[in-house]
């Protein structure tokens, strides 16, 4: 990978993860409508000087920075990797998703932040992060040893369920189901008949346990082959941290700091899974141009 390309991808990925964290801050502080119009704020390019408007406005400014970095990445990749079909396909999808995300952000505000557009907004943001992780892994200057690996269904399952886990977590947050189950791992034996919020919360937990099990299984398989041992252990460590943050959110009554950390670490875990999956496919010759 050329230094300019690697730097652009790293800045794009980092700024996007920070943007996701900032979006979480906007949501948990209740300033989602700090700027009730879009793209201006109270009809002004510079918002009035009160907290809610500036929290939301800073989120938009950071979004503009992401657009600049991703645009820079797009141009560099077009120049340097035009013969790599997978990289170029990811590059065009990246820009397309970013444009969709910008429109979704405006719709979300104009519709007064309903849960459904919020979940779609988060889903698109995670796809952008995942694509940046894929492009970064695909273009990384890493010499991968040959890998004898046949369980590609396991790789695909971990990637797919990790993404579903992120979406279910967003649904939990945006529907108000975060504290509907006061105990862990079960919802609580003293609770009355389950409602749909309890089911959403428990579905998120069940998927989390499945992802934990499958990820450890996948890492065990590749570590046993002495393939990318450090990366494999890193993926598991990040997942365990994310799992602990989820439990802590329940027992500490979802403080703002832990809520922001939970989605941020979730984006980092998702990225690490994409990088690991990409390296596995490259090392086995299943993802060549």
C-alpha positions, 0 to 999 in steps of 0.5 A: 500500500502506498503511504498516501493511500494508507494515510487516507484510509486511516484518516477516513476510518478514524474520523468515521468511527469518531463521527459514530461516537459523536452521533451517539453523544448527540443521541444520549444527550437528547440533542438530536434536534439541537438543529431542527432544520437541515442543512442549516441550523435555525436557518443559519450557517453558524448556529445560535450559541446554546449547547444543543445547537452546537453539539449537533452542529459539531456532529455535522462539521465532523461529518463534513470532515469525513466527506473530505477524507473519504473523497480523498481516499476515493481519488487516491484509490482510483489512481493506484488500484484501478486494476484491483476489481475488489478494491475498486468495487468497494471504493465506488460502494463507499462513495455511494453509501456516503452520499446515501448517509448524507441524505439519511442524516437530513431525512432523520432530522426533518422527520424529527429523529424517528427510530426507524431512520435512526437504525438505518442511519447507524446501519449505513454508518457501519457499512461505511466503516466496514468498507473502509476496513476491507479496503484497508486490509485489501491494500495493506502491505502485509505478507500473508502465509498460505492458509489451509482453511475450508470453513468459509461458512464460519467466516461469513457467519461471523461477519453477518451476525456481527453486523446484525448484532450492531443493528439489534443494538441500535434498535435496542437503544432507539426503541427505549429497550436498554433498561427493560431487562434489569438482570443479566443474562436473563431478563428477570424472573419477577417481570410480568408477561414479556412485551416487544421491548423485552423481546428486542433486548433479549434478541440482542443478547442472544445474538451477542452470545452467538457472536461470542461463541462463533468468533472464539471458534473462528479465532481458535481455528486460525490460531491453531494454524499459526495464522495471524495470531496477534490479530486473532487474539486482538479480535477476541479481546475487543469482543470481550471488552464490548461484552463487558461494556454491554453488561456494565451498561445494564447494571450501571443504568446506561451512563452516557460514557458507557453508551458512547463507548459501547457503540464505538468499541462495537465499530472497532470490533466490526472493523477487526472482524472485516480485516480478519475475514479479508486476510483469511480470504486473501491467504487462501486465494479466495479473494484474488483479482 
